[in-house]
Amino acid sequence: MSKYIKKPIVIVDAIQFNGKNHKAIYKFTCPDIPKEQFKTIDTTKPHLFIECPDGKLITLLELDWIIKGESGYITVMKPKMFNACYEVVK
């Protein structure tokens, strides 16, 4: 058995949903999709749903992070996990 080290991953961009930055999230995730596919639901805790052209439905809760990798792939991560895995590039 051999030991391996995980290669570092470079994040091109990441943005945190604060419950009020809907437009910034829209521009960051899928700027080419019709605005009709960009939906918010007003509840006690803000939610945001984005249906991307590939059919993927992105669901965000307040404080979730959206990560866009070098290849353009978009994923969502909870704040605790994001803070454990990533730091700001200076």
Sequence and secondary structure as in RCSB ss.txt:
>XXXX:A:sequence
MSKYIKKPIVIVDAIQFNGKNHKAIYKFTCPDIPKEQFKTIDTTKPHLFIECPDGKLITLLELDWIIKGESGYIT
VMKPKMFNACYEVVK
>XXXX:A:secstr
          EEEEEE  SS HHHHHHHH TTS GGGEEEE SSS EEEEE TTS EEEEETT EEEEETT  EE
EE HHHHHHH     
